[in-house]
Amino acid sequence: MTTKKSLPDKKQKKDGSKQKIRNFLLENMGRVIESHELQTAADGKVQYSRRLRELRDNEGWKILSHHDTTTLKPGQYLLKEKPPVKPDVKFGKGISAKLRAEVLDRNGFTCQMCGLTPYDVDPATGRNVRLHLGHIKDKSLGGKDELANLRALCSSCNQGAKNITGEKPSLIWLLSQIRRAGQDEQRAAYEWLAKKFGSTK
């Protein structure tokens, strides 16, 4: 009899901090949550931010932070909608710190879609740009965690680029678009390039 009663307690102990955070977020969906609440829900574990990142990146949970919207302050989070029942794909251990550093270095710590850097202010959020690693071919479409398939993206572009397979534009195509643009647009492109690479004068 005593062993039967103790089984639920053992199962509860097996629930890791991520599962506790999952449960807490679902119970408080649509409500702004403070970081100390998440820490309490995870039994005081300080890795709650890592668990949130795993839920966002690996399981498709739409958890917003102050990096995503100006309505939230640092340390505030919001689960806007019910997460997917199952992740679209199975994820491995994730991208290593070494691979992340290689991608950011190769891309010059610059968003490969809009050209913003961590020193710029994101016009969509009004906050400093935060760079992420985005897949050129999304994992749900068979893309892999490898250098050739990863690029630096700011938060806004990363959100918009999800599940879109984007190829880098060719030099000929890029020049043709600049030639077709008006003088103001061409001047803006020139100023952006001069700022990025330094003036040639």
C-alpha positions, -999 to 999 in steps of 0.1 A, spaced: 0 0 0 27 25 9 46 18 -23 15 26 -44 10 59 -26 47 69 -31 46 63 -69 31 97 -78 57 115 -57 85 96 -75 70 106 -108 68 143 -97 105 142 -87 113 130 -122 98 161 -138 128 183 -147 129 221 -146 118 223 -183 86 203 -177 78 225 -147 83 256 -168 61 241 -195 33 235 -170 37 270 -155 36 287 -189 5 268 -200 -13 277 -168 -4 314 -173 -8 316 -211 -17 352 -222 -4 367 -189 29 386 -186 52 365 -164 82 378 -144 115 360 -143 113 354 -106 81 335 -111 98 312 -136 127 306 -113 102 297 -85 83 274 -109 116 256 -117 124 251 -80 149 279 -79 169 266 -109 188 295 -125 188 279 -160 152 289 -166 163 312 -195 181 283 -211 149 262 -208 129 290 -224 153 291 -253 150 254 -258 112 256 -257 113 284 -283 140 270 -306 134 232 -303 97 230 -297 83 260 -315 68 277 -284 60 314 -291 74 329 -259 79 367 -263 105 387 -244 116 423 -244 138 415 -274 106 408 -294 83 436 -283 85 470 -266 55 461 -244 76 438 -223 104 449 -200 136 429 -194 128 399 -172 92 396 -185 79 369 -207 46 361 -225 33 329 -240 8 343 -265 -8 311 -278 -9 274 -273 23 257 -284 23 230 -311 12 196 -299 44 181 -313 75 198 -327 76 197 -365 109 180 -365 132 162 -340 161 183 -329 195 172 -317 216 188 -291 215 222 -308 241 244 -323 274 244 -305 291 276 -292 320 270 -316 297 268 -347 277 298 -335 309 318 -333 321 307 -367 288 317 -383 287 352 -366 324 358 -375 319 348 -411 288 371 -414 306 400 -397 281 401 -368 256 415 -393 220 404 -401 222 388 -435 187 400 -445 185 436 -433 221 445 -426 216 456 -389 243 449 -363 241 446 -325 252 483 -324 220 493 -342 185 499 -330 159 476 -345 132 499 -360 106 471 -355 111 469 -317 129 501 -308 156 481 -290 192 471 -297 195 444 -323 199 409 -310 215 384 -335 203 348 -338 214 319 -360 189 312 -388 187 283 -411 189 290 -448 169 258 -454 147 254 -424 150 222 -403 114 214 -409 123 212 -446 154 190 -441 180 217 -434 210 208 -411 229 225 -383 260 231 -404 281 262 -414 268 263 -450 232 263 -439 234 289 -411 234 327 -412 232 355 -387 197 371 -385 183 398 -362 152 389 -341 127 405 -366 142 389 -397 146 355 -380 109 355 -371 99 365 -406 123 340 -423 110 309 -405 103 281 -429 114 301 -459 142 288 -480 162 318 -490 192 317 -513 218 344 -513 213 368 -543 239 365 -571 261 395 -578 245 400 -612 210 400 -597 221 424 -569 237 449 -593 207 447 -616 184 457 -587 206 486 -577 208 498 -614 169 497 -615 166 516 -583 161 554 -581 190 577 -572 178 581 -536 178 543 -531 212 540 -549 226 567 -526 212 549 -495 228 516 -507 261 534 -513 261 550 -479 253 517 -462 281 499 -480 305 528 -472 296 525 -436 300 488 -435 333 485 -454 347 520 -448 350 547 -474 373 540 -504 384 576 -506 
